[in-house]
Amino acid sequence: MFDKLFPNRTPHNNHPESRQTERYNCLAHAVCNDLLNIWPDQDNSWPIDMPRVETIDSITSFLRRLGFRECKDGAFEEVFEKVAIYARGAVPQHVARQKRDGRWTSKMSVLADIWHTTPDVLACPNQLEFSYGVVVKIMRRRWDGRPPTLPEMHPPAPLIIRP
């Protein structure tokens, strides 16, 4: 099934880099947060002052708020971190982040994180059901060594108490 959803994958252009977890999702992973599931629907965390509308514009607005701006492509630029937004039609499906070594990283739903060489590795041009679709937007923010600061989110981040 993965071969149909991700026809550009080969043994050389992607590889798992974490264990499976439901603790966070692709958008949270794209903004370096491993404690939340962030998405503009009713089931996930979302800024309290932003409407919960599952559109490319909602994802773009959220990323702009964190300091990302649209750019022309996913080519590695040392002074920037980049994210790619995938959509099937007009509906966002996935967000990936470029790592400091130029490779990309994605949280694959409830599966593991993977690295991939380009955003197109996860694109499915015929946009099959359950695929991520195609890359519709690349955004970047100046790399300052810190993850973006999230606004106040609803529901709030879970309180983790460690023994």
Secondary structure by P-SEA (a helix, b strand, c coil): cccccccccccccccccccccccccaaaaaaccccccccccccccccccccccccaaaaaaaaaaacccccccccccccbbbbbbbbccccccbbbbbccccbbbbccccbbbbbbcccccccccccccccccccccccccccccccccccccccccbbbbcc
